[in-house]
């Protein structure tokens, strides 16, 4: 042992412990501070050992193994951590050792709530994801999940390959579907100036024709209304009566005619004059009537 310490003093380098490979300090260096000459300082304990003292004369006394139901994964910890206990819906998958903690799982139909599986929760299937209240919720619009108990991911907006294109939209259970296509299909055809101009010219021509037709119909309708108003304004001609249509004129003419007959008859008998008067009165009554 004295030879080993002498070698360390000469070299000043660290060496591995030669005895008790699973106990004590694994790597150490010679102390160089005043008052520590002849001591060694531990750099790293053996796995499953905790640090007792930084420096000392014997490296085996600088570290000690963890007690039962405790473990450590840090070679420079001064204390060991208590092993986790599987409780409730948890099941034991691996027992605790001096270097590893207990590994717990969950019963069928449940899943671990975190990476260390400190609690169990409802297992979420495809199309849903775990929520903060330890239940499952459907994937939001635009996201999907095709695995068991995983978070939903956004659906891709473009395909990964240059010769691919999206041919089908995904849903809550699957991503957008991409397929390989030919470059000639992906390449947009070049538009010719003439081909792109004739639809515009045709549209302008149809608009002009429609406008002319509307103007023609409007003018025709206005003319028809004017003709109708002219016909309604025509006044019927007045009835013109002649002088002979007046009864008084007819009576005067008849009277003068009778007087002429009397003068020609010269008073030839009273019977003739009475007959003449009778016929005159009857004709007068007819005219008056």
C-alpha positions in Angstrom: 0.0 0.0 0.0 2.9 2.3 0.8 4.3 1.6 -2.7 1.0 2.5 -4.3 0.9 5.8 -2.4 4.4 6.6 -3.3 3.6 6.0 -7.0 0.6 8.4 -6.7 2.8 11.1 -5.1 5.3 10.8 -8.0 2.8 10.7 -10.8 0.0 12.9 -9.4 -2.5 11.1 -11.5 -5.7 9.2 -10.6 -5.9 5.4 -10.5 -8.7 2.9 -10.1 -9.0 1.1 -6.8 -7.4 -2.3 -6.9 -9.5 -3.9 -4.2 -13.2 -3.9 -3.5 -14.2 -3.0 -7.1 -17.9 -2.7 -6.1 -17.4 -0.8 -2.9 -15.8 2.5 -2.0 -14.2 5.1 -4.3 -13.8 4.1 -7.9 -11.5 7.0 -9.0 -9.5 9.3 -6.9 -6.5 11.7 -7.0 -3.8 12.6 -4.6 -4.5 15.6 -2.4 -2.2 18.6 -3.1 -3.5 21.0 -0.5 -1.4 21.7 2.6 -2.3 19.5 5.5 -3.7 16.8 3.2 -0.4 15.3 2.1 -0.7 11.6 1.9 -4.5 11.6 1.5 -6.5 10.9 -1.6 -9.6 12.7 -2.8 -12.5 10.8 -4.4 -13.6 11.8 -7.9 -16.2 9.1 -8.4 -17.8 6.4 -6.2 -18.6 3.0 -7.4 -22.2 2.6 -8.8 -24.6 2.2 -5.9 -22.3 3.9 -3.5 -22.8 7.3 -1.9 -20.0 9.8 -0.9 -19.0 9.8 2.8 -16.0 12.1 2.7 -14.2 14.0 -0.1 -10.6 13.1 1.0 -9.0 10.6 3.3 -6.1 8.2 3.7 -8.1 5.2 2.4 -10.2 5.4 -0.8 -12.4 2.5 0.4 -13.7 4.7 3.3 -14.7 7.6 1.1 -17.8 5.9 -0.3 -20.3 3.5 1.1 -23.1 1.4 -0.5 -26.7 2.6 -0.4 -28.9 0.9 2.3 -31.9 -1.2 1.5 -34.8 0.3 -0.5 -32.6 3.2 -1.5 -30.6 3.9 -4.7 -28.3 6.5 -6.3 -27.5 7.3 -9.9 -25.1 10.2 -9.2 -21.6 9.0 -8.2 -21.0 12.1 -6.1 -24.2 12.2 -4.1 -23.9 12.3 -0.3 -27.2 10.4 0.2 -29.2 7.8 -1.5 -32.8 8.3 -2.7 -35.7 6.2 -1.5 -37.1 3.7 -4.0 -40.5 4.3 -5.5 -43.4 2.2 -4.3 -46.0 1.0 -6.9 -49.5 1.7 -5.6 -53.1 1.7 -6.6 -53.5 1.0 -10.4 -49.8 0.6 -10.8 -48.1 -2.7 -11.2 -44.4 -3.6 -10.5 -42.3 -4.1 -13.6 -38.8 -4.0 -12.1 -37.6 -4.0 -8.5 -35.4 -1.3 -7.1 -31.6 -1.8 -6.9 -28.8 0.2 -5.5 -28.3 1.9 -9.0 -31.8 2.0 -10.4 -35.2 3.0 -9.1 -38.3 0.9 -9.1 -40.1 0.7 -12.5 -43.9 0.8 -12.3 -46.5 0.2 -15.0 -50.3 0.4 -15.2 -53.0 -2.2 -15.4 -54.6 -3.1 -18.7 -56.7 -0.2 -20.2 -54.7 2.4 -18.4 -51.5 4.3 -19.3 -48.8 6.1 -17.4 -49.5 9.8 -16.7 -45.8 10.9 -17.0 -42.4 9.6 -17.9 -41.7 8.2 -14.5 -45.2 6.6 -14.4 -45.9 8.1 -11.0 -49.7 7.7 -11.6 -52.0 6.0 -14.1 -54.7 7.4 -16.3 -57.2 6.5 -19.0 -55.5 5.1 -22.1 -56.3 7.2 -25.2 -56.7 5.6 -28.6 -56.2 6.8 -32.1 -58.0 10.0 -32.9 -57.7 11.4 -29.4 -55.0 12.6 -26.9 -54.5 12.8 -23.2 -55.9 15.9 -21.5 -54.8 17.8 -18.3 -57.6 16.3 -16.2 -56.3 12.7 -16.8 -58.9 11.9 -19.4 -59.0 11.8 -23.2 -60.2 14.4 -25.7 -60.6 14.2 -29.5 -58.0 15.7 -31.8 -58.6 19.3 -32.7 -59.4 20.3 -36.2 -56.3 20.1 -38.5 -54.6 17.5 -36.2 -54.5 13.7 -36.0 -53.2 10.8 -33.9 -52.7 7.3 -35.3 -51.1 5.8 -32.2 -52.1 4.7 -28.7 -52.0 7.3 -26.0 -50.0 9.9 -27.9 -50.5 13.6 -28.4 -52.2 14.8 -31.6 -50.0 16.2 -34.4 -50.7 18.8 -37.0 -51.6 17.4 -40.5 -49.0 18.3 -43.1 -49.7 21.1 -45.5 -47.3 19.9 -48.2 -45.8 16.6 -49.2 -42.1 15.8 -48.3 -41.0 14.9 -51.8 -40.8 17.2 -54.8 -42.7 14.7 -57.0 -45.5 14.3 -54.6 -48.9 16.0 -54.1 -51.8 15.7 -51.6 -54.6 13.6 -53.1 -56.8 13.1 -50.0 -57.5 15.1 -46.9 -56.8 13.4 -43.6 -58.9 13.2 -40.4 -58.4 12.8 -36.7 -57.0 9.3 -37.3 -54.7 9.9 -40.3 -52.5 12.5 -42.0 -53.1 14.0 -45.4 -52.3 11.4 -48.1 -49.5 12.1 -50.6 -48.7 10.1 -53.7 -45.9 10.2 -56.3 -46.9 11.9 -59.6 -45.1 12.7 -62.8 -43.3 16.0 -63.2 -45.3 16.7 -66.4 -48.5 16.6 -64.4 -47.1 18.9 -61.7 -45.8 21.4 -64.3 -48.4 24.1 -65.1 -49.1 24.6 -68.8 -48.0 27.9 -70.3 -50.9 30.1 -71.2 -50.9 31.7 -74.7 -51.8 35.4 -74.8 -54.4 34.8 -77.6 -56.1 32.0 -75.8 -56.4 34.0 -72.6 -57.7 37.1 -74.5 -60.6 35.6 -76.5 -62.9 34.8 -73.5 -62.6 38.5 -72.5 -63.5 39.7 -76.0 -66.5 37.3 -76.2 -67.8 38.5 -72.9 -67.6 42.1 -74.0 -69.4 41.3 -77.3 -72.2 39.6 -75.4 -72.6 42.5 -73.0 -72.9 45.0 -75.9 -75.5 42.8 -77.6 -77.5 42.5 -74.4 -77.4 46.3 -73.9 -78.6 46.9 -77.5 -81.5 44.5 -77.0 -82.6 46.2 -73.8 -82.5 49.6 -75.6 -84.6 48.3 -78.5 -87.2 46.8 -76.2 -87.4 50.1 -74.2 -87.9 52.2 -77.3 -90.6 49.8 -78.7 -92.5 49.9 -75.4 -92.4 53.7 -75.4 -93.8 53.8 -78.9 -96.7 51.5 -78.1 -97.6 53.6 -75.1 -97.7 56.8 -77.2 -99.9 55.2 -79.9 -102.4 54.0 -77.3 -102.6 57.5 -75.8 -103.3 59.0 -79.2 -106.2 56.7 -79.9 -107.8 57.5 -76.6 -107.6 61.3 -77.3 -109.5 61.0 -80.7 -113.0 62.9 -80.3 -116.1 61.5 -82.1 -117.5 64.0 -84.8 -120.6 66.0 -83.7 -124.1 65.2 -85.3 -125.0 68.0 -87.7 -128.7 68.5 -88.0 -130.2 70.2 -91.2 -133.0 72.7 -91.3 -135.5 70.2 -92.5 -134.9 68.1 -89.4 -136.5 70.7 -87.2 -140.3 70.0 -86.5 -141.1 73.7 -86.5 -139.6 74.2 -89.9 -141.6 71.2 -91.2 -144.8 72.7 -89.8 -144.2 76.1 -91.4 -143.6 74.5 -94.7 -146.7 72.4 -94.5 -148.8 75.4 -93.5 -147.6 77.4 -96.5 -148.4 74.5 -98.8 -152.0 74.3 -97.4 -152.6 77.9 -97.9 -151.5 77.6 -101.5 -154.0 74.8 -102.1 -156.8 76.8 -100.6 -156.2 79.7 -102.9 -156.2 77.4 -105.9 -159.5 75.8 -104.8 -161.1 79.2 -104.3 -163.5 78.3 -101.6 -165.1 75.3 -103.4 -167.2 74.1 -100.7 -167.1 73.8 -97.0 -166.5 70.1 -97.1 -163.2 70.6 -98.8 -162.0 73.1 -96.3 -163.0 71.0 -93.4 -161.2 68.0 -94.8 -158.2 70.1 -95.4 -158.2 71.4 -91.8 -158.6 67.9 -90.4 -155.7 66.5 -92.4 -153.6 69.5 -91.4 -154.2 69.0 -87.7 -153.5 65.3 -88.0 -150.2 65.9 -89.8 -149.3 68.5 -87.2 -150.0 66.1 -84.4 -147.8 63.6 -86.0 -144.9 66.1 -86.4 -145.2 67.2 -82.9 -145.3 63.7 -81.7 
